[in-house]
Amino acid sequence: MDTCSEFYYYVTSMPAYDRQRLALRGLNFHSRFIWNLDDQLKRPLWGLNQEQKISLTSLVGEVHTKNGRWVITLPKAIEIDVPFLLCNDPNVRWVYSGSFSLLSEDIPIPELELADKPLPLVSHSWIGVAGDTESGLVLDAYSDTDIDLQQTYPAYSPEWDNSFEDEDIYSFQVSFP
């Protein structure tokens, strides 16, 4: 999936920003997307999760705060359940939610502390967010193609790397039950 030119933002919460708007809190799938955020938000946008896919074009806003940060907003009247993926790729859809296996030779998985902070993951054919629950590791995955749940996928996290071509990439192996 092209996380360098497409906009993907996994929304984990929507607290009130002001009387009319909600602030979107979540995870980016590209470390440099903020530099062209204004251009990205002018493109057609969708919000999607396992249950729904809705057009959010012209509803999403951007606010620069006093401390130089940015906030993506939606009107309070919007009806979409979190978590959801905000994206500008019309072909992306939810493809998987459930348990999975995460292996890495670079990072001990318990040190990731996924129960405290979900981890965005990017493979060649899907993007997803890994978390840890009482029943084990879980993944929400989205793709613009069908994925083979019998396959093991190499992946990286945009928290640390920008692409598979990074020299010192922290790589993961993702497999489904």
C-alpha positions as CSV (number, residue, x, y, z in Angstrom):
1,M,0.0,0.0,0.0
2,D,1.2,3.5,-0.9
3,T,1.6,5.2,2.5
4,C,3.9,7.9,1.0
5,S,1.3,9.5,-1.3
6,E,-2.0,8.4,0.2
7,F,-3.4,9.6,3.5
8,Y,-4.2,6.9,6.1
9,Y,-5.0,7.9,9.7
10,Y,-6.4,5.4,12.2
11,V,-8.7,7.2,14.6
12,T,-8.8,5.8,18.1
13,S,-10.9,8.5,19.9
14,M,-12.9,11.7,19.1
15,P,-12.9,14.0,22.1
16,A,-14.8,17.4,21.9
17,Y,-12.6,20.1,20.4
18,D,-15.1,22.9,20.7
19,R,-18.9,23.3,20.6
20,Q,-19.2,22.2,17.0
21,R,-16.3,19.9,16.3
22,L,-14.6,16.7,17.5
23,A,-10.8,16.3,17.5
24,L,-9.6,13.1,15.9
25,R,-6.9,11.3,17.9
26,G,-5.0,8.4,16.5
27,L,-2.1,7.0,14.5
28,N,-0.5,8.1,11.2
29,F,0.8,5.6,8.7
30,H,3.5,8.0,7.3
31,S,5.8,10.0,9.4
32,R,5.9,13.0,7.0
33,F,2.2,13.3,6.2
34,I,1.8,16.4,8.3
35,W,3.8,18.5,5.8
36,N,1.1,18.1,3.1
37,L,-1.9,17.6,5.5
38,D,-3.8,20.6,4.0
39,D,-3.5,19.1,0.5
40,Q,-4.5,15.6,1.7
41,L,-7.6,16.9,3.5
42,K,-8.8,18.7,0.3
43,R,-9.0,15.3,-1.5
44,P,-12.1,13.0,-1.2
45,L,-12.0,11.3,2.2
46,W,-13.6,8.2,3.7
47,G,-14.1,6.9,7.2
48,L,-14.3,3.1,7.4
49,N,-14.3,0.3,9.9
50,Q,-15.6,-3.2,10.0
51,E,-19.3,-2.1,9.9
52,Q,-19.4,1.0,7.7
53,K,-17.7,3.1,5.0
54,I,-18.9,6.7,4.8
55,S,-17.8,9.7,2.7
56,L,-16.3,12.5,4.9
57,T,-15.3,14.7,2.0
58,S,-15.6,18.4,3.0
59,L,-16.5,17.5,6.6
60,V,-12.9,17.0,7.8
61,G,-11.1,20.1,9.0
62,E,-7.6,21.1,10.2
63,V,-6.8,23.4,13.0
64,H,-3.4,24.7,14.0
65,T,-3.2,25.2,17.8
66,K,-1.3,27.9,19.8
67,N,1.5,25.5,20.6
68,G,2.2,24.8,16.9
69,R,0.5,21.4,16.8
70,W,-2.3,20.4,14.4
71,V,-5.7,18.8,15.0
72,I,-7.9,17.1,12.5
73,T,-11.6,17.7,13.2
74,L,-15.0,16.5,12.3
75,P,-18.5,18.0,13.0
76,K,-20.1,16.6,16.2
77,A,-23.1,15.4,14.2
78,I,-21.0,12.8,12.4
79,E,-22.0,9.2,13.1
80,I,-19.1,6.7,12.8
81,D,-17.9,4.3,15.5
82,V,-14.3,4.5,16.6
83,P,-11.9,3.0,15.9
84,F,-11.9,3.8,12.2
85,L,-9.6,4.5,9.3
86,L,-9.7,8.0,7.8
87,C,-8.2,7.8,4.3
88,N,-8.3,9.3,0.8
89,D,-8.0,5.9,-1.1
90,P,-11.5,5.0,-2.4
91,N,-10.4,1.3,-2.9
92,V,-9.4,0.6,0.7
93,R,-11.7,-1.5,2.8
94,W,-11.6,-3.4,6.1
95,V,-10.2,-6.9,5.6
96,Y,-9.5,-8.4,9.0
97,S,-10.0,-7.9,12.8
98,G,-8.8,-10.5,15.2
99,S,-5.9,-12.4,16.6
100,F,-2.5,-12.7,14.9
101,S,1.1,-13.5,15.5
102,L,3.8,-10.9,15.5
103,L,7.5,-11.9,15.4
104,S,10.6,-9.8,15.2
105,E,14.3,-10.4,15.4
106,D,14.9,-6.7,16.0
107,I,12.6,-5.9,18.9
108,P,11.3,-8.1,21.8
109,I,7.5,-8.0,21.3
110,P,6.7,-7.6,25.1
111,E,8.8,-4.4,25.1
112,L,6.3,-2.8,22.6
113,E,3.7,-2.6,25.4
114,L,0.9,-2.8,22.9
115,A,-1.7,-2.7,25.6
116,D,-0.7,0.9,26.4
117,K,-0.3,2.2,22.8
118,P,-1.4,0.5,19.6
119,L,1.2,0.1,16.9
120,P,0.6,0.9,13.3
121,L,2.0,-1.7,10.8
122,V,2.5,-1.5,7.1
123,S,3.0,-4.4,4.8
124,H,3.1,-4.4,1.0
125,S,-0.5,-5.3,0.7
126,W,-2.2,-4.0,3.9
127,I,-2.0,-1.5,6.7
128,G,-3.1,-2.3,10.2
129,V,-3.0,-1.5,13.9
130,A,-1.8,-4.0,16.4
131,G,-2.9,-4.0,20.0
132,D,-2.8,-6.3,23.0
133,T,-5.9,-7.4,24.9
134,E,-6.5,-9.9,27.7
135,S,-7.0,-12.6,25.1
136,G,-3.7,-11.8,23.2
137,L,-2.5,-9.7,20.3
138,V,-5.2,-8.3,17.9
139,L,-4.9,-6.6,14.5
140,D,-7.3,-4.4,12.6
141,A,-6.3,-4.5,8.9
142,Y,-7.3,-2.6,5.8
143,S,-6.3,-3.1,2.2
144,D,-7.2,-2.2,-1.4
145,T,-6.8,-5.9,-2.4
146,D,-7.8,-9.3,-1.0
147,I,-5.3,-10.7,1.4
148,D,-4.3,-14.3,1.9
149,L,-4.7,-15.2,5.6
150,Q,-2.6,-18.3,5.1
151,Q,0.4,-16.1,4.2
152,T,3.1,-14.6,6.5
153,Y,3.6,-10.9,5.7
154,P,6.7,-8.8,6.3
155,A,5.8,-5.5,7.9
156,Y,7.3,-2.4,9.5
157,S,6.0,0.3,11.8
158,P,5.8,4.0,10.6
159,E,6.5,4.9,14.2
160,W,10.2,4.1,13.4
161,D,10.6,3.6,9.6
162,N,9.3,5.3,6.4
163,S,9.4,2.3,4.1
164,F,10.8,-1.2,3.4
165,E,13.8,0.5,1.8
166,D,15.1,2.1,5.0
167,E,18.6,0.9,5.8
168,D,18.1,-0.1,9.4
169,I,14.5,-1.1,9.3
170,Y,12.9,-2.8,12.3
171,S,11.1,-5.6,10.6
172,F,8.2,-7.8,11.7
173,Q,6.7,-11.0,10.5
174,V,2.9,-11.0,10.7
175,S,0.8,-14.2,10.4
176,F,-2.9,-14.9,11.0
177,P,-4.3,-17.9,12.9
